[in-house]
Amino acid sequence: MSIDQLESIAQAIVAPGKGIIAIDESHGTIKKRFDEVGIENSEENRRAYREMLLTAPGLSEHISGAILYDETIRQSTRQGQAFTEVMTEAGILPGIKVDLGAKPLAGFPGELVTEGLDGLRGRLAEYARLGAKFAKWRAVITIAEDTPSSTCIEANNHALGRYAALCQEAGLVPMVEPEVLLDGDHDIEVCYEVTEAVLRSLFASLYEQSIMLEGAILKASMVLPGKNCSQQASAEEVAEATIRCLKSAVPAVLPGIVFLSGGQSDEDATAHLNAINQMGPHPWPLSFSYGRAMQQAALKLWADDSEGQYEQAQKTVVTRARANGQAALGQWSGPSG
Ligand code: 13P
């Protein structure tokens, strides 16, 4: 794998009007989602649900790639075709979540550090053999009275730098994700300050680890007031703060930035991305890598086994992809458009 290939994969991830569907929920997280719609968390149900999403007709029009979980990258359709093959035929890049989850940070109550570096070189080589083109690692930053600590920010960003270096060595594009959680009652300015500090420290760490930024993607959280903040923000305020923050901390050489949805409603996630892109042009393409905001409506339909709901679920995920694809161009015309 040459450096040029990493660069062209990174550019393909953020191709105009396209973004990512994240279907990389761990068994614990998918259980929560399945519980809400009364579906048993069995291996077959996880496989069948993800087959429904990945084979939705027309998905690739607005979806450049999908992030899979370790189990999913090894699974096949009911007809026996490997998911990675189905994706490659449709022009959807296979991605893989490679971190092993956020665990309590010793000595820092309420804070988390993401694990998974041990043995990562071997796992990345296997994922590359299975067809993965990019990988994702998520760090979690919690805003509360006394957090985040600089220890938590640096420990997580050190791991993100190490992970990114191993990805590029294995020929995979690293998608580096420092998620600042939406939980809390902090206002938008606090989120701005924390996100800016996290991103500046992240790029210092990527520099320290000699990451080739042209072959990497940032997966960022938007700058938003905490979920329980009494003063919520307009889409324009979110867009303005998010762009200001990214411009102050992210090098222009990066090929692109994708946002996570982080618990925003489907409509907010799309409206915010649209407002961000309406304020362009920006130094990078700004697109989406949504999990919940791509899937939640489709999951409800799929869980209902009455006639026609399977096709409805597939249409719904494609509709969400189209809306977010339009928002990635600043061309979304609203919920009824
Ligand atoms: P959400 O869009 O549901 O936040 O998930 C995206 C993701 O991949 C988090 O790591």
Residues whose N, C-alpha, C, O or C-beta is under 5 A from the ligand:
A	BS01	13P	A22 R138 L260 S261 G262 G263 S289 Y290 G291 R292 A293
